[in-house]
Amino acid sequence: MPELSDQERASRLRALNALLELMRPAVQADGGDLVLVRADVETGVVEVQLQGACSSCAISSDTLQGGVTRILTDRLPWVTEVLGGVDDEIDVEDSMSLGVGGYVPRYRPL
């Protein structure tokens, strides 16, 4: 496999970050967050973590596999594997209290 140029590495990382930023609001709307832990743009291995309310959510693994993994591999052909998990350092009670919309300000009419 030919080595990537610095320009191609930077381009891949920019595209990955831009795509993650597009996905984050959907996760944040449910009181969670999606963060990039690491990315090896040479091998295509990307690691992400779900945080906040996602830590206590029963379907967080579905979000990682059915959502995040599918979107990253569909839209970034160089992504070969997506590793993921949840932030297990947050207290489960704190995680559940974030609930739906924990990070998203609610619109309140005057």
C-alpha positions as CSV (number, residue, x, y, z in Angstrom):
1,M,0.0,0.0,0.0
2,P,1.5,3.4,-1.0
3,E,2.1,5.8,1.8
4,L,-0.2,8.8,1.9
5,S,1.0,12.3,1.5
6,D,0.7,14.7,4.3
7,Q,-1.9,16.6,2.2
8,E,-4.0,13.4,1.8
9,R,-3.8,12.6,5.5
10,A,-4.9,16.1,6.4
11,S,-7.7,15.9,3.8
12,R,-9.0,12.6,5.3
13,L,-8.9,13.9,8.8
14,R,-10.8,17.1,7.8
15,A,-13.4,15.1,6.1
16,L,-13.8,12.8,9.1
17,N,-14.1,15.7,11.5
18,A,-16.6,17.4,9.2
19,L,-18.8,14.3,9.0
20,L,-18.7,13.8,12.8
21,E,-19.8,17.4,13.3
22,L,-22.8,16.7,11.0
23,M,-23.8,13.7,13.1
24,R,-23.2,15.2,16.6
25,P,-26.4,17.3,16.8
26,A,-28.6,14.2,16.4
27,V,-26.8,12.5,19.3
28,Q,-26.8,15.8,21.3
29,A,-30.6,16.1,20.9
30,D,-30.9,13.0,23.1
31,G,-28.6,14.3,25.8
32,G,-25.4,12.6,24.5
33,D,-22.4,13.5,22.5
34,L,-20.1,11.8,19.9
35,V,-16.4,12.4,20.1
36,L,-13.5,11.2,18.1
37,V,-11.0,9.3,20.2
38,R,-8.5,8.5,17.5
39,A,-8.2,8.0,13.7
40,D,-5.6,6.2,11.7
41,V,-6.1,7.6,8.3
42,E,-3.5,5.2,6.8
43,T,-5.3,2.0,7.9
44,G,-8.8,3.4,8.0
45,V,-9.4,2.6,11.7
46,V,-11.5,5.2,13.5
47,E,-12.4,5.1,17.2
48,V,-15.3,7.1,18.6
49,Q,-17.0,7.4,22.0
50,L,-20.6,8.1,23.0
51,Q,-20.8,10.3,26.0
52,G,-23.5,11.9,28.3
53,A,-26.9,10.2,28.3
54,C,-25.6,7.7,25.8
55,S,-23.6,6.1,28.6
56,S,-26.8,4.7,30.1
57,C,-28.8,4.2,26.9
58,A,-29.9,0.7,26.0
59,I,-29.5,1.3,22.3
60,S,-26.1,3.0,22.3
61,S,-24.5,0.0,20.6
62,D,-27.2,0.2,17.9
63,T,-26.3,3.9,17.5
64,L,-22.6,3.0,17.0
65,Q,-23.2,0.1,14.6
66,G,-26.3,1.1,12.7
67,G,-25.7,4.8,12.6
68,V,-22.1,6.0,13.1
69,T,-20.4,3.0,11.5
70,R,-22.7,2.9,8.6
71,I,-22.5,6.6,7.9
72,L,-18.7,6.7,8.2
73,T,-18.0,3.7,6.0
74,D,-20.6,4.8,3.4
75,R,-19.4,8.3,3.0
76,L,-15.6,7.9,3.6
77,P,-14.4,5.0,1.4
78,W,-11.1,4.9,3.2
79,V,-12.7,4.0,6.6
80,T,-12.2,0.2,7.1
81,E,-13.3,-0.2,10.7
82,V,-15.1,1.8,13.3
83,L,-14.4,1.0,17.0
84,G,-16.6,2.6,19.6
85,G,-17.8,2.5,23.1
86,V,-19.5,4.6,25.7
87,D,-18.0,6.8,28.4
88,D,-18.0,4.4,31.4
89,E,-16.5,7.0,33.7
90,I,-19.8,9.0,34.0
91,D,-22.1,7.9,36.8
92,V,-25.2,6.0,35.5
93,E,-27.5,8.3,37.5
94,D,-25.9,11.4,36.1
95,S,-26.1,9.9,32.6
96,M,-29.8,9.2,32.9
97,S,-30.5,12.6,34.4
98,L,-29.2,14.2,31.2
99,G,-32.2,12.6,29.4
100,V,-33.6,13.9,26.1
101,G,-32.2,17.2,25.1
102,G,-29.7,17.5,27.9
103,Y,-27.2,19.4,25.8
104,V,-29.6,21.2,23.5
105,P,-31.1,24.5,24.7
106,R,-34.9,24.5,24.4
107,Y,-36.7,27.2,22.5
108,R,-39.0,29.1,24.9
109,P,-41.4,31.6,23.4
110,L,-41.6,35.0,25.2
